[in-house]
Structure formats: structure tokens, C-alpha cells
């Protein structure tokens, strides 16, 4: 099992954009965030060989507490009684993380067969990613 921590406010993968000329491109914020995730992985695991076979991924997205939150509301957020239900959508957070780690943590994100995740508030924002192989007990895999 490997663990990777990405500091800063969690971001989700943005939809591709299209120019008037029909050229499709990825928004720069998404490109920058994917590079940040890749660089963090390379720094933490410089000689890592991508996992093959089925993979389990857990993602914990830690959101900053709004400055406008009262002391009582802050306490409730940190205690897990108030959840961050605002954007980005959790599936977009998963998408940017899984796409960024293609060819690095695993050969392809299609190998992720089990996924668990949480969005919550924390004093220090970031994303905590855990990835590990799943031992299926069989050598046969669906192709």
C-alpha cells in the first residue's frame, strides 16, 4: 500500500473546453493540478514500478473551513457533523487523481476495481491517496 498526500484545496477535473475553431483542450487549472499530483508522486516514490492487476484506491479530500464559519460551526465541521457538499463534485476529484497516476502508480486507471472516498473539512486542506494491490486469489483476469 502506498500513501500520497497532495497539499492544498482539493480540485476536480474540469470538462474539456472547445475553441470556436473546434479545437478541444484541457483547462490550464486541470493541467497544473495533474502536474502537481505527478510531481508529488515522483518525489515520494522515485523508483516505483507501476502496479499490475486489480487495485484498491482510497481518496480523502480535506477541505478548508470557510473563514466565515463561527466557532461552533467550525467545531461541527472538524467533528464530521457538517460535510462539504459544495463543488468540486467528488467524482471529479477521483477523476483528476486517477488520471494523474496513470502509468505511475498503476499501468492504467481501469485497474481500479475498488474505490473508497470521503470529503470532509480539516484544518489543513489536501488530498490523501492510498493505493494498493488487491489479491484476488486467482491468476485469471478478465480481458
ABEGO torsion letter per residue (X at the ends): XBBBBBBEBBBBBBBBBBBAAGBBBBBAAAAAAAAAAAAAAAAABAABBBBBEBBBBBBBBBBBBBAABBAAAAAAAAAGABBBABOBBAAAAAAAAAAAABGAABABAAABABBBBBBBBBABBEBBBBBBBBBAGBABBBX
